[in-house]
Amino acid sequence: MAVQEQVFGYFIPTVNLMGVGAANEVGNQVKTLGGSKVLIVTDGFLGQSGGMADDIKAKVEAVGAQAVIFSGAEPNPTDKNVADGLKVFQDNGCDMIISLGGGSSHDCAKGVGIVATNGGDIRDFEGIDQSSKAMPPFIAINTTAGTGSEMTRFCIITDTDRKVKMAIVDWRVTPNVAINDPLLMVGMPAGLTAATGMDALTHAVEAYVSVAATPVTDSAAVMAIKLISENLRNAVANGGNIEARDKMAYAEFLAGMAFNNASLGYVHAMAHQLGGYYNLPHGVCNAILLPHVSKFNIIACPERFADIAEFLGENTEGLSVRAAADKAIEAIKQLSVDVGIPSGLKELDVKEEDFKVMTENAMKDACSFTNPRIATFDDVMEIYRQAM
């Protein structure tokens, strides 16, 4: 009997440093990678004088390298942010990049790096593996427990002309070194902790039900869901709870491992449009959409959603597979309520008149290709309506 060829890849940074004090290793990693002039890409808050970026800069300079800070990474980073960062990289003769922050800083840094070595415009790299040259050496220091961008091959940049979030999925943008230090996450406000935590949950759930899931990605997704269920509420309630912060750092990293290789689904495909069109926070959009897309997907893989209910701590003993799967959706909704996620898109001032163009773009988004259930245009429109 002929066997159809089916190959799955596995992508991850070469070095991954985790735990309390991990950020103190950045200087040694710069030295190991041979950086002499480092661009630190961060946001306006972390880039303030005397802030976290200055601390990282000092650690880099302590090993004999030079560093310059670019603090122009905005939430939902844009093509213009990338162009501005690239100019700083080139004007200062940089040969290495460090990103500091959450997904916005990491994605902006990836955009700078890919254009720095490949030339052209960031729009040229939309899609899968469109680059031909490696980025400069790249260290990603994470300060939020959610996006996974510090260790993935995903780079999401807003095209300001089209108002679309471009999904750049390219193994060459995977950082060489990822650093997750829970001490850097202690200062995160409760709202950001909730949004990034629900983002991580979405990564794990979508990866677990993805058509590209494998036993390797499943192992990461399962543990991520369990850790988030057990620790996100505590991290939101008390940001100084270092144990909860540490466990959430592991959870978001595991969720990143899962979706970096199994990819995602329609939650992300649709959330990208909300971010690109309205500049809304990505984690919040994911959290609102997750139960609605999951409800749509249940008939494609009810056993998987029944599993998710158990991973979320639900008692499914004696229930049918479908009843257990429904409990997963209720558990996701309850977690969102507990951590203070808005109840619907209407609270974010989303307008139904924009659903048509967002649906068109969502169906072209690279994340939609691994969704477990094939969606029509009307299906996606209806999910947006239900999420209002």
C-alpha positions as CSV (number, residue, x, y, z in Angstrom):
1,M,0.0,0.0,0.0
2,A,1.4,3.4,-1.0
3,V,2.0,5.8,1.9
4,Q,1.4,9.5,1.3
5,E,4.4,11.6,2.2
6,Q,3.7,14.0,5.1
7,V,6.5,16.0,6.6
8,F,6.3,18.1,9.8
9,G,8.9,20.6,10.8
10,Y,9.9,21.7,14.3
11,F,11.3,25.2,14.9
12,I,12.7,26.7,18.1
13,P,15.5,29.1,19.1
14,T,18.9,27.5,19.5
15,V,19.3,28.7,23.1
16,N,16.4,29.3,25.6
17,L,17.1,30.7,29.0
18,M,14.3,30.7,31.6
19,G,13.9,31.3,35.3
20,V,14.6,34.1,37.9
21,G,17.6,36.1,36.9
22,A,17.8,34.8,33.3
23,A,18.0,38.3,31.9
24,N,21.4,38.7,33.6
25,E,22.8,36.4,30.9
26,V,22.2,38.8,28.0
27,G,25.8,40.1,28.1
28,N,27.3,36.6,27.8
29,Q,25.0,35.8,25.0
30,V,26.0,38.9,23.1
31,K,29.6,37.9,23.5
32,T,28.9,34.4,22.3
33,L,27.1,35.6,19.2
34,G,29.9,38.1,18.4
35,G,27.9,41.3,18.5
36,S,29.9,44.5,18.6
37,K,27.1,47.1,18.0
38,V,23.7,46.1,19.2
39,L,20.3,47.6,18.3
40,I,17.9,47.2,21.3
41,V,14.3,47.3,19.9
42,T,11.7,48.1,22.6
43,D,8.6,50.2,23.3
44,G,8.3,53.7,24.6
45,F,7.6,52.7,28.2
46,L,10.6,50.3,28.5
47,G,12.7,52.7,26.6
48,Q,12.3,55.6,29.0
49,S,15.5,57.0,30.5
50,G,16.6,54.9,33.5
51,G,14.2,52.1,32.5
52,M,14.5,48.5,31.6
53,A,16.1,49.1,28.3
54,D,18.9,51.1,29.9
55,D,19.5,48.2,32.2
56,I,19.9,45.8,29.3
57,K,22.1,48.3,27.5
58,A,24.4,48.4,30.5
59,K,24.6,44.6,30.6
60,V,25.6,44.6,26.9
61,E,28.2,47.3,27.4
62,A,29.7,45.5,30.4
63,V,31.0,42.8,28.0
64,G,32.6,45.3,25.7
65,A,29.9,45.8,23.0
66,Q,28.1,49.0,22.2
67,A,24.4,49.4,22.1
68,V,21.8,51.9,20.9
69,I,18.1,51.9,21.9
70,F,15.2,52.2,19.4
71,S,12.0,52.7,21.4
72,G,9.6,53.1,18.5
73,A,7.9,49.7,18.6
74,E,4.2,50.5,19.0
75,P,1.4,48.1,20.0
76,N,0.5,46.3,16.8
77,P,3.8,47.4,15.2
78,T,3.6,48.9,11.7
79,D,5.6,49.0,8.5
80,K,6.6,52.5,9.5
81,N,7.9,51.3,12.9
82,V,10.0,48.7,11.0
83,A,11.3,51.4,8.6
84,D,12.2,53.7,11.5
85,G,14.0,50.9,13.3
86,L,15.9,49.9,10.2
87,K,17.2,53.4,9.8
88,V,18.6,53.4,13.3
89,F,20.2,50.0,12.7
90,Q,21.8,51.2,9.5
91,D,22.8,54.7,10.7
92,N,24.6,53.2,13.7
93,G,26.3,50.4,11.8
94,C,24.7,47.7,14.0
95,D,25.5,44.1,13.5
96,M,23.1,42.5,16.1
97,I,19.6,42.9,17.4
98,I,18.1,42.5,20.9
99,S,14.3,42.8,21.3
100,L,13.0,43.8,24.8
101,G,9.3,43.7,25.6
102,G,6.3,41.8,24.5
103,G,5.2,40.7,21.0
104,S,5.2,44.2,19.6
105,S,8.9,44.7,20.3
106,H,9.8,41.2,19.1
107,D,7.8,41.5,15.9
108,C,9.2,44.9,15.2
109,A,12.7,43.7,15.7
110,K,12.1,40.7,13.4
111,G,10.9,43.1,10.7
112,V,14.0,45.3,11.1
113,G,16.3,42.2,10.9
114,I,14.7,40.6,7.9
115,V,14.9,43.8,5.8
116,A,18.4,44.6,7.1
117,T,19.8,41.6,5.5
118,N,17.4,40.9,2.6
119,G,16.7,44.4,1.5
120,G,13.4,45.6,0.0
121,D,10.4,46.5,2.1
122,I,8.8,44.5,4.9
123,R,5.7,44.0,2.7
124,D,7.9,41.8,0.5
125,F,8.0,39.1,3.1
126,E,4.3,38.6,3.8
127,G,3.5,34.9,3.7
128,I,5.6,31.8,4.3
129,D,9.4,31.7,4.1
130,Q,9.8,34.6,1.7
131,S,13.3,35.6,2.8
132,S,16.5,34.3,1.4
133,K,19.1,35.5,3.9
134,A,19.6,35.0,7.6
135,M,18.8,37.9,10.0
136,P,21.6,39.5,12.0
137,P,22.2,37.6,15.3
138,F,19.1,38.1,17.4
139,I,18.3,37.8,21.1
140,A,14.7,38.2,22.3
141,I,14.1,39.2,26.0
142,N,10.5,38.7,26.9
143,T,8.6,40.9,29.5
144,T,5.1,39.5,29.0
145,A,3.7,36.0,29.3
146,G,1.6,35.7,26.2
147,T,2.6,36.2,22.6
148,G,5.4,33.6,22.4
149,S,7.0,35.9,19.8
150,E,10.4,35.7,21.6
151,M,10.7,32.1,20.3
152,T,8.6,31.8,17.2
153,R,9.0,32.1,13.4
154,F,5.9,34.3,13.3
155,C,6.2,38.1,12.8
156,I,3.0,40.2,12.6
157,I,3.3,43.7,11.1
158,T,0.5,46.1,10.3
159,D,0.4,47.4,6.7
160,T,-0.8,50.9,7.3
161,D,-1.9,51.4,3.7
162,R,-4.2,48.3,3.7
163,K,-5.0,48.4,7.4
164,V,-4.1,44.7,7.4
165,K,-1.9,42.7,9.8
166,M,0.6,40.9,7.6
167,A,1.5,37.4,8.8
168,I,5.2,36.8,8.1
169,V,5.9,33.1,8.9
170,D,9.6,32.5,8.2
171,W,12.1,30.2,10.0
172,R,14.8,32.8,9.5
173,V,13.2,35.3,11.9
174,T,13.3,32.8,14.8
175,P,15.6,34.4,17.5
176,N,18.9,32.7,18.2
177,V,18.4,33.2,21.9
178,A,15.1,33.6,23.8
179,I,15.2,34.8,27.4
180,N,12.2,34.5,29.8
181,D,12.8,36.0,33.2
182,P,9.7,36.2,35.4
183,L,11.3,39.1,37.3
184,L,10.8,41.3,34.2
185,M,7.1,40.4,34.3
186,V,6.3,41.4,37.8
187,G,5.4,45.0,36.9
188,M,2.8,44.0,34.3
189,P,-0.6,45.6,35.1
190,A,-3.5,43.2,35.7
191,G,-5.2,44.0,32.4
192,L,-2.1,43.3,30.4
193,T,-1.4,40.1,32.4
194,A,-5.0,38.9,31.6
195,A,-4.8,39.8,27.9
196,T,-1.4,38.2,27.3
197,G,-2.4,35.1,29.3
198,M,-5.5,34.6,27.3
199,D,-3.4,35.1,24.1
200,A,-1.2,32.2,25.3
201,L,-4.3,30.1,26.0
202,T,-5.5,30.8,22.5
203,H,-2.1,29.7,21.1
204,A,-2.3,26.4,23.0
205,V,-5.9,25.6,22.1
206,E,-5.6,26.5,18.4
207,A,-2.4,24.5,18.2
208,Y,-4.0,21.5,19.9
209,V,-6.9,21.4,17.4
210,S,-4.9,22.4,14.4
211,V,-4.8,20.0,11.4
212,A,-1.0,20.2,11.6
213,A,-0.8,19.1,15.3
214,T,1.6,16.3,16.1
215,P,2.4,14.4,19.3
216,V,5.3,16.8,19.8
217,T,3.2,19.9,19.6
218,D,0.4,18.3,21.6
219,S,2.8,17.7,24.5
220,A,3.6,21.4,24.7
221,A,0.0,22.6,24.2
222,V,-1.4,20.3,26.9
223,M,1.0,21.5,29.6
224,A,0.5,25.1,28.5
225,I,-3.3,24.8,28.9
226,K,-2.9,23.2,32.4
227,L,-0.5,25.8,33.6
228,I,-2.6,28.7,32.4
229,S,-5.7,27.3,34.0
230,E,-3.9,26.9,37.3
231,N,-1.9,30.2,37.4
232,L,-3.4,33.0,35.3
233,R,-6.0,34.0,37.8
234,N,-3.3,34.2,40.5
235,A,-1.0,36.3,38.3
236,V,-3.8,38.7,37.6
237,A,-4.9,38.9,41.2
238,N,-1.3,39.5,42.5
239,G,1.3,40.6,40.0
240,G,4.0,40.1,42.6
241,N,3.3,36.4,42.9
242,I,6.6,35.3,41.5
243,E,5.6,31.6,41.4
244,A,2.5,32.4,39.3
245,R,4.6,34.6,37.1
246,D,7.2,31.9,36.6
247,K,4.6,29.3,35.8
248,M,2.9,31.7,33.3
249,A,6.3,32.3,31.6
250,Y,6.7,28.5,31.1
251,A,3.1,28.3,29.9
252,E,3.4,31.0,27.3
253,F,6.7,29.5,26.1
254,L,5.1,26.0,25.8
255,A,2.2,27.5,23.9
256,G,4.7,29.2,21.6
257,M,6.4,25.9,21.0
258,A,3.0,24.4,20.1
259,F,1.8,27.0,17.7
260,N,5.2,27.7,16.2
261,N,5.0,24.3,14.7
262,A,1.3,23.4,14.5
263,S,0.3,26.9,13.5
264,L,-3.1,28.4,14.5
265,G,-6.6,28.9,13.2
266,Y,-9.5,31.3,12.7
267,V,-9.2,33.0,16.1
268,H,-5.9,34.5,15.1
269,A,-7.0,35.0,11.4
270,M,-9.9,37.0,12.6
271,A,-8.1,38.8,15.5
272,H,-5.4,40.0,13.1
273,Q,-8.1,41.9,11.2
274,L,-9.4,43.6,14.4
275,G,-5.9,44.6,15.3
276,G,-5.1,45.9,11.8
277,Y,-8.4,47.7,11.3
278,Y,-9.0,49.2,14.7
279,N,-5.5,48.9,16.4
280,L,-7.1,46.8,19.2
281,P,-5.1,44.8,21.7
282,H,-4.4,41.4,20.2
283,G,-4.8,39.3,23.4
284,V,-8.2,40.8,24.2
285,C,-9.4,40.2,20.6
286,N,-8.2,36.5,20.9
287,A,-9.9,36.1,24.2
288,I,-13.3,37.4,22.9
289,L,-13.2,35.3,19.7
290,L,-11.8,32.0,21.2
291,P,-15.1,30.6,22.6
292,H,-17.0,31.5,19.5
293,V,-14.5,30.0,17.0
294,S,-14.2,27.0,19.3
295,K,-18.0,26.5,19.2
296,F,-17.8,26.6,15.4
297,N,-14.9,24.1,15.4
298,I,-16.3,21.5,17.8
299,I,-17.9,19.3,15.2
300,A,-14.5,18.8,13.5
301,C,-12.8,17.5,16.6
302,P,-15.1,17.0,19.6
303,E,-12.7,14.6,21.3
304,R,-10.0,17.3,21.2
305,F,-12.2,19.8,22.9
306,A,-13.3,17.2,25.5
307,D,-9.6,16.9,26.2
308,I,-9.3,20.6,26.6
309,A,-12.1,20.6,29.2
310,E,-10.1,18.2,31.3
311,F,-6.8,20.2,30.8
312,L,-8.8,23.3,32.1
313,G,-9.7,21.4,35.3
314,E,-13.3,20.5,34.4
315,N,-14.8,17.2,35.6
316,T,-16.0,15.4,32.5
317,E,-16.6,12.0,34.1
318,G,-19.7,10.3,32.8
319,L,-20.3,12.9,30.1
320,S,-20.6,12.2,26.4
321,V,-17.8,13.5,24.2
322,R,-19.9,16.4,23.0
323,A,-21.1,17.4,26.5
324,A,-17.5,17.3,27.7
325,A,-16.4,19.4,24.6
326,D,-19.1,22.0,25.5
327,K,-17.6,22.3,29.0
328,A,-14.3,23.4,27.5
329,I,-16.0,26.4,25.9
330,E,-17.8,27.3,29.2
331,A,-14.5,27.0,31.0
332,I,-12.8,29.3,28.6
333,K,-15.6,31.8,29.0
334,Q,-15.4,31.7,32.8
335,L,-11.6,32.2,32.8
336,S,-12.1,35.3,30.6
337,V,-14.7,36.6,33.0
338,D,-12.6,36.0,36.0
339,V,-9.6,37.9,34.6
340,G,-11.7,40.8,33.4
341,I,-11.8,40.4,29.6
342,P,-14.5,42.5,27.9
343,S,-17.6,40.5,27.1
344,G,-17.8,41.3,23.4
345,L,-16.4,43.3,20.5
346,K,-19.1,45.9,20.9
347,E,-17.3,47.1,24.1
348,L,-14.3,47.7,21.8
349,D,-16.3,49.9,19.4
350,V,-16.2,47.4,16.6
351,K,-18.7,48.1,13.8
352,E,-20.7,45.5,11.9
353,E,-20.3,47.5,8.7
354,D,-16.6,46.5,8.7
355,F,-17.2,42.8,9.0
356,K,-17.2,42.3,5.2
357,V,-13.7,43.5,4.6
358,M,-12.3,41.9,7.7
359,T,-13.9,38.6,6.8
360,E,-12.3,38.8,3.3
361,N,-8.9,39.4,4.8
362,A,-9.3,36.8,7.5
363,M,-9.9,34.1,4.9
364,K,-6.6,35.0,3.3
365,D,-4.7,35.0,6.6
366,A,-2.0,32.3,6.8
367,C,-3.4,31.2,10.2
368,S,-6.7,30.2,8.7
369,F,-5.1,27.3,6.7
370,T,-4.7,25.0,9.7
371,N,-8.1,25.6,11.3
372,P,-9.8,22.2,11.9
373,R,-13.1,23.1,10.2
374,I,-13.3,24.8,6.8
375,A,-15.2,28.1,7.1
376,T,-17.2,29.9,4.4
377,F,-17.4,33.6,4.1
378,D,-20.8,33.6,5.8
379,D,-19.4,31.4,8.6
380,V,-16.7,33.9,9.5
381,M,-19.2,36.8,9.2
382,E,-21.5,35.0,11.7
383,I,-18.7,34.4,14.1
384,Y,-17.9,38.1,14.2
385,R,-21.6,38.8,14.8
386,Q,-21.8,36.3,17.6
387,A,-18.7,37.8,19.2
388,M,-20.2,41.3,19.4
